Amino acid sequence: MNPIEHIRRWQEELTGWRRDFHAHPETGFEEVRTGALVAERLESWGIEVHRGIGRTGLVGVLRSGNGDRAVGLRADMDALDMPEANGFAHRSTVPGKMHGCGHDGHTTMLLGAARYLAETKNFNGTVHFIFQPAEEGQGGARAMVEEGLFRRFPCNAVYGLHNRPGMPVGQYGIREGAMMAGCAFFDLLIQGKGGHGARPESTVDPVVCGAAIVSAFQSIIGRNVAPNDTGVVSVTGFSAGTAYNVIPDQVSLRGTVRAFKTETMALIERRMHALAASIAEGFGATASLDFREVTVPVVNGPEQTAKIADAAAAMVGEAAVDRNRIPAMGSEDFSYMMAEVPGAYILVGNGEGEAGGCEVHNPHYDFNDAAIPYGAGVLAAVVERELARMEK
């Protein structure tokens, strides 16, 4: 039976689990309740569970046959620090926290795949079900890797997924190579000399200096990054002053940088340091830049991309699989796992319009439960391809 159809038999139960996760969101490295429920369900299907990997992460291990190859399947579990504006019955019960990115759905999809594989065991080898904490900018994937994820649970390939609002349910998107951008956060502190707003000549105005730096940063992409490359520099915060008639001593800026190549990210960082320092010097101020890598780019391996795309096409038809999806400037720390083990990351349609088209990180977002069998199904199907049983 097509894995999607097999898993769809549990739709009502899986939907209940997903909505329970949604109602009880836990943010990075706090996924205690979520992890406990995941472990309980895995163990009920005879899957061996290892807890406390990357603090609140866990790994389920399922073996079948005598094959020596292993595949990792990963889902993120954490919610976001943001209020929810929905009014449905399964809305967040935790003030200021919500599953605004669909990780409740991803966790449920991986549980569905685990249940299917434990029941059918139509593979020869080992599957590692990786339930990751703290994807939302807190380094959960890197924490799991640094704590020995792949030393303890060696994998020949690793696969992950994400829901995509606006893409119809039942469709998939993927591409070989760069799939999502690397991400960095930055903070810039400009030190000037404060004074009365009526006597600017006696000050070193960090506000004017900061404004000049913001404008200069926008020249990096247009004049330093090659036209056939891509990057983004966004200043998303500018904090200065507390009174109308006071020029402050300091200004602080913050923001994010995105790029598809580590070399491009390094170039942008160098130019930001140089521009901030030279512009501040010109104003008689000083500037201190703190530039922090959050994720490296998601780069899909050619072999793994083909396998999961083929697995999807075998279930829903080639027309429903976009194999040349436009890469996204969003980031995903699954990239740290893929830097250790070759893998692929696929998008799963979350629906259009009111059914699932609301963008992620929006207070009105909700994961579309109709997508659960498609995410679970493609994860299960790629295992069956990677660890195919030998014909007798």
Buried (B, 14 or more C-beta within 10 A) or exposed (E): EEBBEBBBEBBEEBBBBBBBBBBBBBBBBBBEEBBEBBBEBBEEBEBEBBEEBBBBBBBBBBBBBEBEBBBBBBBBBBBBBBEBEBEEEBBBEBEEBBBBBBBBBBBBBBBBBBBBBBEBBBBBBBBBBBBBBBBBBBBBBBBBBEBEBBEEBBBBBBBBBBBBBEBBBBBBBBBBEBBBBBBBBBBBBBBBBBBEBEEEEEBBBBBBBBBBBBEBBEEBBEEBBEEEBBBBBEBEEBEBBEEEEEBBBBBBBBBBBBBBBEEBBBBBBEBBBBBBBEBBEEBEBBBBBEBEBBBBBBBBBEEBBBBBBBBBBBBBEEEBBBBEBEBBBBBBBBBBBBBBBBBBBBBBBBBBEEBBBBEBEBBEBBBBBBBBBBBBBBBBBBBBBBBBBEEE
